[in-house]
Amino acid sequence: MNEKAITIKVKRLDGNHLPLPTYVSKGASGLDIRASLSKPVVLEPGDIALIPTGLALSIPQGFEAQIRPRSGLALHHGIGMVNAPGTIDSDYRGEVGIILINWGKESFTVQCGDRIAQMVFSRTHRAKFVLTEALDDTERGTGGFGHTGKE
């Protein structure tokens, strides 16, 4: 595999010295990112909380970091992200925060060092809009929500 890694500069914003985001397997596309907390955070069912990571990033221009929920937390505890996927733009230099929600039926405690989300880096493209009176025709046309896959 001839894959070139991008370089991400990381700044620690706290004294927790948690592991940096890591790939947990050779084929993983997302890096696990951890909660950096001074005390545990309890999420009751329906609660939303901004969980700090203690990290700030310098992402190269032309890339973004997408923050995604962890499937194990979702399946086993009903823990997700309100804004999934979250986006970290290349010009943002503040702390990465994860907006967790408890969609489960029981309280869930986030501890310092818990793996709470995944981070995936993707290329971005700038768009230029051109005003027009007509769009290209397609087979789908103006069929909206729930339109595809019907006979």
C-alpha positions as CSV (number, residue, x, y, z in Angstrom):
1,M,0.0,0.0,0.0
2,N,1.5,3.3,-1.1
3,E,-0.3,5.7,1.3
4,K,1.1,9.0,2.3
5,A,0.3,10.3,5.7
6,I,-0.5,14.0,6.3
7,T,1.2,15.7,9.2
8,I,-1.0,17.0,12.0
9,K,0.6,19.3,14.6
10,V,-0.9,18.7,18.1
11,K,-0.8,21.0,21.1
12,R,-1.7,19.7,24.6
13,L,-3.9,22.1,26.5
14,D,-3.9,20.3,29.8
15,G,-1.7,18.3,32.1
16,N,-3.5,14.9,31.6
17,H,-0.9,13.6,29.0
18,L,-3.3,11.1,27.6
19,P,-2.3,9.1,24.5
20,L,-2.6,11.1,21.3
21,P,-5.4,10.0,18.9
22,T,-4.4,6.5,17.6
23,Y,-5.4,4.0,15.0
24,V,-6.3,0.8,16.9
25,S,-5.9,-1.5,13.9
26,K,-4.0,-1.5,10.6
27,G,-7.2,-1.1,8.6
28,A,-8.8,1.5,10.8
29,S,-9.8,4.7,9.0
30,G,-10.6,6.6,12.2
31,L,-8.3,7.5,15.1
32,D,-9.7,7.1,18.6
33,I,-9.9,10.3,20.5
34,R,-10.1,10.5,24.3
35,A,-11.9,12.6,27.0
36,S,-9.7,14.9,29.0
37,L,-11.5,15.6,32.2
38,S,-10.6,16.9,35.6
39,K,-13.6,14.9,37.0
40,P,-16.0,12.4,35.6
41,V,-19.1,13.6,33.6
42,V,-22.4,11.8,34.1
43,L,-24.8,11.9,31.2
44,E,-28.3,11.1,32.2
45,P,-30.7,9.9,29.5
46,G,-31.3,12.8,27.1
47,D,-28.4,14.9,28.4
48,I,-25.9,16.6,26.1
49,A,-22.4,17.6,27.1
50,L,-19.4,19.1,25.5
51,I,-16.5,16.8,26.4
52,P,-13.0,18.3,26.2
53,T,-10.1,16.4,24.6
54,G,-7.3,18.6,25.9
55,L,-6.0,18.9,22.3
56,A,-5.7,21.6,19.7
57,L,-4.8,20.7,16.1
58,S,-3.1,22.3,13.1
59,I,-4.7,20.7,10.1
60,P,-3.1,21.4,6.7
61,Q,-5.2,23.6,4.3
62,G,-7.2,21.4,2.0
63,F,-8.1,18.9,4.7
64,E,-10.6,18.6,7.5
65,A,-11.0,16.3,10.5
66,Q,-14.4,14.7,10.8
67,I,-15.4,13.6,14.3
68,R,-17.7,10.6,14.4
69,P,-19.4,8.6,17.1
70,R,-17.9,5.3,18.3
71,S,-20.2,2.4,17.3
72,G,-19.5,0.4,20.5
73,L,-20.7,3.3,22.7
74,A,-23.8,3.7,20.5
75,L,-24.7,0.0,20.5
76,H,-24.0,-0.8,24.2
77,H,-24.9,2.5,25.9
78,G,-26.9,4.7,23.4
79,I,-24.1,7.3,23.4
80,G,-23.8,9.3,20.2
81,M,-23.0,12.8,18.9
82,V,-25.6,15.5,18.3
83,N,-23.7,16.9,15.3
84,A,-22.3,13.7,13.7
85,P,-20.1,14.1,11.9
86,G,-18.6,17.1,13.5
87,T,-16.1,19.1,11.4
88,I,-12.8,20.6,12.5
89,D,-11.7,23.1,9.8
90,S,-8.1,23.6,8.8
91,D,-8.0,27.1,10.3
92,Y,-9.4,26.3,13.7
93,R,-6.8,26.3,16.5
94,G,-9.0,25.9,19.6
95,E,-9.6,22.9,21.7
96,V,-11.3,19.9,20.1
97,G,-14.5,19.2,21.9
98,I,-16.9,16.3,21.4
99,I,-20.7,17.0,21.8
100,L,-22.0,13.7,23.3
101,I,-25.6,12.8,23.9
102,N,-27.1,10.0,25.9
103,W,-29.9,8.5,23.8
104,G,-29.8,5.4,26.1
105,K,-32.1,4.5,28.9
106,E,-29.5,4.6,31.7
107,S,-27.0,7.1,33.0
108,F,-23.5,6.9,31.5
109,T,-20.3,8.2,33.1
110,V,-17.5,9.6,30.9
111,Q,-14.1,9.1,32.6
112,C,-10.8,10.9,31.8
113,G,-9.1,8.8,29.2
114,D,-12.2,7.1,27.8
115,R,-12.2,6.8,24.0
116,I,-15.3,8.8,23.1
117,A,-15.1,9.5,19.4
118,Q,-13.3,8.8,16.2
119,M,-11.4,11.3,14.0
120,V,-11.1,10.8,10.2
121,F,-9.1,13.2,8.0
122,S,-10.6,14.0,4.6
123,R,-9.6,16.2,1.7
124,T,-11.9,19.2,1.1
125,H,-12.7,21.1,-2.1
126,R,-13.8,24.7,-2.4
127,A,-17.1,25.2,-4.3
128,K,-17.9,28.0,-6.8
129,F,-21.6,28.6,-7.4
130,V,-22.9,29.6,-10.8
131,L,-26.5,30.9,-11.0
132,T,-28.5,29.2,-13.8
133,E,-32.0,29.0,-15.1
134,A,-31.9,25.2,-15.8
135,L,-30.2,22.2,-14.2
136,D,-29.0,19.0,-15.9
137,D,-31.8,16.4,-16.3
138,T,-31.4,13.1,-14.3
139,E,-33.5,10.0,-14.1
140,R,-34.4,10.9,-10.5
141,G,-35.3,14.5,-11.3
142,T,-37.0,16.3,-8.4
143,G,-37.9,13.1,-6.4
144,G,-37.2,13.9,-2.8
145,F,-37.0,12.1,0.6
146,G,-37.8,8.4,0.4
147,H,-38.1,8.6,-3.4
148,T,-35.2,6.3,-4.4
149,G,-35.5,2.6,-4.4
150,K,-39.3,2.5,-5.1
151,E,-40.6,0.8,-8.2
